[in-house]
Amino acid sequence: MAMREVFSKIPLLTWRWLGVNELPLPQNLGKAKSVTLSCMPGEQKSYIIDLRESGLQEITVDVPERAKMHVTFVQFVSTDQSAASRIKAEVGKQGLFSCTIAEIGAAHTASELHVTLAGDEAHADVWGLYFGDAERKIDLNYIIRQEGQRTDANMQVRGALLNRSVKTFRGTLDFVQGARGSTGKEDEEVTILSPHVRNRSVPLMLSHEGDVDGHHAVSIGKIDADKLFYLMSRGLNERDAQQLIVEASFEPVLSRIGSETLRAEIGAYLEGRLSGGSQQEF
């Protein structure tokens, strides 16, 4: 079997048999595109980038001292094609990098996010969303490296898996030596909508500095039975109630997208995909 090109790796390798150390580059990718986003010190800027054709999207972000930047990336590639994306951001002193990522298309998705909090009191606020149905493969690797003192990182990811989809999410908070007084939080919530999905969640916390405060958590489960019963008692059938609960779990991520038109497009797209699953699979 031919070796697949490695697209991304986790910072600290674990047992190879787990199959989570590396992300292979999806096959049959379209052309690569790259963009650099920057602003002046103290400035505030927002960018929206969407990927709608198969290919590799590379985004380089520079957030200088006291600047604030919000980047939204939405992957809308056709579900019979492949997609890959790589976002690399460096944040200076007292800067803020806010990022919202929605991975909702493509048959095979590979995504890397690498944020370096280089300056003291730099902040990262990352929210991600993914949805898998049919036999889609979703491969994600998010890393926040905290180098400066008193930095703060927040990584929140929400997802739902249906049919026979496969997902691996790797989320890493990396406190390097010298990052005194830094804090970090990582949380992934996965809703399992079929007994046939394959989910792998790999939260990592690396620390070479004693004076830090880091937390990570993963929540994996089926739809809450009490919520389902309540909605059905209000007249919804089981399928519609399940769909409403999943859509509500996505709302904290979607609400961060500044374009009302894009939010509506994503919402309609997800609604159609959710309603397309068979009753048995739900």
Order of alpha helices (4+ residues) and beta strands (2+ residues): beta-beta-beta-beta-beta-beta-beta-beta-beta-beta-beta-beta-beta-beta-beta-beta-alpha-alpha-alpha
